[in-house]
Amino acid sequence: MRRARLGPGGEPLLWFGVLGAPAAWALTHLAGVELSQASCMEAARGGGWNLHFDAWTIAVFATMAAIAVAAEVAAVLTFRATRDASSAPPRGRIHFLAIIGMTIGPLFLAMILMGGLGAVLLERCQQG
């Protein structure tokens, strides 16, 4: 069976295009939870890490948003490299996965941006 070639580094580009934005969102979510916990613990105890929550949150969310945008670009490049593919494997499968990457990329980018804005703009350390 002949493997489809996207050029040098094609398969990693494909998988980054499909999994980059979801992974960036997951890391953003975990980092946001940990930053919030550290900030609230610092506020409750009156000392601690001396963490500037807003600056760290903006840095983490901006970095992960840039990774999500890069993943979207990777998905578009893979899509364009396989746009002449038929539905037969393996090029058809690669084309389909590129479409999935292009579809989910903006959704995860929106979740990253909404989470970052919410973390910075909304009040923290509320007991519910």
C-alpha positions in Angstrom: 0.0 0.0 0.0 1.4 3.4 -1.0 1.4 6.1 1.6 0.3 9.6 0.8 3.0 12.2 0.9 2.3 15.7 1.9 5.9 16.7 1.5 8.5 16.9 4.2 6.9 16.8 7.6 3.4 16.2 6.3 2.0 13.8 8.8 3.1 15.7 11.9 1.6 18.8 10.3 -1.7 16.9 9.8 -1.8 15.7 13.4 -0.8 19.1 14.7 -3.7 20.6 12.7 -6.2 18.1 14.1 -5.0 17.9 17.7 -3.2 21.2 18.3 -6.2 23.4 19.2 -7.9 20.8 21.5 -4.6 20.2 23.3 -4.1 24.0 23.7 -7.6 24.4 25.2 -6.9 21.5 27.6 -3.7 23.0 28.8 -5.3 26.4 29.0 -8.1 25.0 31.1 -5.7 23.2 33.5 -3.4 26.2 33.8 -6.5 28.5 34.5 -7.7 26.2 37.3 -4.2 26.1 38.9 -3.7 29.9 38.6 -7.1 30.5 40.1 -6.4 28.1 43.0 -3.1 29.7 43.6 -4.6 33.2 43.5 -7.4 32.3 45.9 -5.1 30.6 48.3 -2.9 33.6 48.3 -5.9 35.9 49.0 -7.2 33.6 51.8 -3.9 33.3 53.6 -2.6 36.8 53.0 0.7 35.6 51.7 2.1 32.9 49.4 3.4 33.1 45.9 2.8 36.8 45.3 1.2 35.8 42.0 0.0 38.5 39.6 -3.1 36.5 38.4 -4.1 38.8 35.4 -0.6 38.9 33.9 -0.1 35.2 34.1 -3.6 34.4 32.8 -3.2 36.7 29.8 0.2 35.2 29.0 -1.0 31.6 29.2 -4.2 32.3 27.2 -2.4 34.4 24.6 0.2 31.7 24.1 -2.4 28.9 23.8 -4.5 31.0 21.4 -1.4 31.4 19.2 -0.9 27.7 19.3 -4.6 27.2 18.3 -4.2 29.6 15.4 -1.0 27.8 14.3 -2.9 24.5 14.4 -5.6 26.0 12.2 -3.0 27.1 9.7 -1.5 23.6 9.7 -5.0 22.2 9.0 -5.5 24.6 6.1 -2.1 23.8 4.6 -2.9 20.1 4.8 -6.3 20.6 3.3 -4.8 22.6 0.4 -2.1 19.9 -0.2 -4.8 17.2 -0.5 -7.6 19.1 -2.2 -7.2 17.1 -5.4 -7.6 13.8 -3.5 -10.4 11.4 -4.1 -12.3 9.8 -1.3 -10.1 6.7 -1.5 -7.6 6.2 1.3 -5.0 7.3 2.2 -5.2 10.8 0.7 -8.9 11.0 1.1 -8.6 10.2 4.8 -5.9 12.8 5.2 -8.1 15.4 3.4 -11.0 14.4 5.7 -8.9 14.9 8.8 -7.7 18.2 7.6 -11.4 19.3 7.2 -12.0 18.2 10.8 -9.0 20.2 12.0 -10.3 23.3 10.1 -13.7 22.8 11.6 -12.7 22.4 15.3 -9.9 24.9 15.3 -12.1 28.0 15.5 -14.3 26.4 18.1 -11.5 25.7 20.4 -9.9 29.1 19.8 -13.3 30.7 20.8 -13.3 28.6 24.0 -9.7 29.7 24.8 -10.6 33.3 24.3 -13.8 33.2 26.2 -12.1 31.4 29.1 -9.3 33.9 29.2 -11.6 36.9 29.1 -13.9 35.4 31.8 -10.9 34.7 34.0 -9.6 38.2 33.8 -12.8 40.2 33.8 -15.0 38.3 36.2 -14.6 38.3 40.0 -12.6 35.5 41.5 -12.5 33.5 44.7 -16.3 33.4 45.2 -17.7 30.7 47.5 -20.7 29.1 45.9 
